[in-house]
């Protein structure tokens, strides 16, 4: 990824959100494979990896959050990688519907949306991509 790539959070009219990357919003949309007509399905977007609104199902609209939520990437011991959002990691896990005891099943977590680690099924462990790169120099 180039350093000039930015993250965008897209808030769709159907109450879901997604994240895209690009030099600007148009580039991010193109890279994600969205047609130009998809712009009509968007309520709004924000720049950066912070969730700034939540969807009110009763009123069917997006409501600004008092404090933006952060994105966290969670690497679980069973080999799953999950992205969750919240004020902090515990709040993010709860928002995702996980119980507090899930913290003991997490191998590692990072702020942001990352893929810094690869899971090796045979060894049942996550290994940092940087460490692998050093091994194979």
N, C-alpha and C positions, 0 to 999 in steps of 0.2 A: 504494500500500500504506500502511495506517495504521501509525503507530509502535507500536501495541499488538499487532501481528502477530508471532508467534513462529514459528521453524522447529522442526520435529520430524523425527527420523529414525525410520522404522518398520522394524523387523527382522521380516521375515516368516518363518513356519515353513518355507517352501520354500527358504530360504537367500539370498533376495534382500533388498535394502533399498530404500526409497524415501523421498523427502523431501516433507513437507507443510507448509503454512503456515496459521496461524489464531490466534485469540485464546487458545485452549486446545486440547487434543488432540481434544476432541469437535467443536469448530468446524472444526478442520483436516480431520478426517475427512469432515464434512458437505460442506465446500467442494470436497473432492476427489471427491465423488460416491460414496463408499463406503457400502454398506448397513450397518446395525447388526450384521448377522451376520458382517461381515468381521473383527470383533474376535476371532473364534475362529481366524483364520488368522495372528494376530500372536504372535510370541514375546515381544517387548517393544518399547519405544520409548524414545528419549531426547530431551531438549529441547536445542535449539541445533544449529548446523551443524558438528558434529564426529562422525565415525564412531568409535564407542567399542567396536565388536566386529567380529570377522571370523567367517565361517562355516566350520566344520570339516566338510568333505564326508564324511570317514570316520566321524566320530562323529555326524554330522547334528545339530549344535547350534552355537549362537553362543558364541564364546570372547572374553572381554574382551581388548582390546588394552592393552599396557602404557602406550602413549602414544596418545591419540586422533589419528585422521587428520583433516586439514583437507580441505575441499572447495575446488577451484580451477576456475574457468571459463576455458577456453582458447579464444582466437579465432585460428583458423588462416588463413593467407594465401589458402587456396582457398575461403574463405567458410563453412567449417564452424565450429560452436560446440560444444564438448564439455566436460562436467563430469567431472573426475577427482578421486581422493582419495589422500592420502598424507601423510607427515610434512612434506614440502616439495614444491615443484613438480617437481623432478627425480624424486623418489620416486613422486609421483602419476602422472607420465607412464609410468614403468616399470611401475607396478601396472596401468595401463590397457593394457599390452602394446605400448607405443611404444618405439622405439629412441631412444638418446640424441640422435641427429641431428635428431629431431623439433623440438628447441628452435629450430633455424634456420628452421622453417616456421611458427612461431608469430608472429602479428602482435602479440598482447597477451595477458596473462593477469591475472586478479584473484583474490583470495581470496574464497571464498563462491560461491554460485550466483547469477549475475547475468545481466542482459541489457542491460548498459550501452551496448552498441555495436550498430549496425545495419550490415549488409553491403550495399554497393552493387555489384551485379554488373557494371554498365556500367564503373565506375571501378576495379573489383577492389580495393576498400579498405573497411575498417571505419571508421565515423564515430561518435563518442560522441553519445549521445542528448542530453546537455546542450548540446553544441556546436550540434546541429541546432535545439534549442529557442531558443538565442540568435540564430541566423540568421533564424528566422521569427517574431520578436517584433514 
